Amino acid sequence: MSRTLLRVAAGFTALFGIGHGFGATHPMREGARGAVVLAMQNVSFEIFGSTRTYWDFYEGYGYTLIAVAFFLAALLWLLSLRPIAQVRDIAFLTAAVQLAIAVLAFNYFFWAPGAFNTIAAGCTLVAAALPWSGAASLR
């Protein structure tokens, strides 16, 4: 059961990464939203010897979050292959990170990324808390 929960968490985390990837590669360019995107792309500044725009930072953070999401999905899958004694602390820490991402998503974005990360955090937390049977089996 715990292995399955970690795999479900991995799936929801991957869906979060895919959704974020779609949003990052399809910015809204019409109306007032488009004007904000254009302004972000046109306002540049020097930082540590490089010229960047606000859009560079916005886009860079978005792609960074995609990489983190896919890393977490892969980590959760790999954790599901190991004996619980080896991974319980990592699973609890991963659940905490997912919960933090969920809270930030609900506060600063919208329900879907918050819900996906809440489900993943819950599955990871329960998986970490429950005993696993068959220390090395790959169910």
Sequence and secondary structure as in RCSB ss.txt:
>XXXX:A:sequence
MSRTLLRVAAGFTALFGIGHGFGATHPMREGARGAVVLAMQNVSFEIFGSTRTYWDFYEGYGYTLIAVAFFLAAL
LWLLSLRPIAQVRDIAFLTAAVQLAIAVLAFNYFFWAPGAFNTIAAGCTLVAAALPWSGAASLR
>XXXX:A:secstr
 HHHHHHHHHHHHHHHHHHHHHHHHS   SHHHHHHHHHHHH EEEETTEEEEHHHHHHHHHHHHHHHHHHHHHH
HHHHTTS HHHHHHHHHHHHHHHHHHHHHHHHHS HHHHHHHHHHHHHHHHHHHS  SSTT   
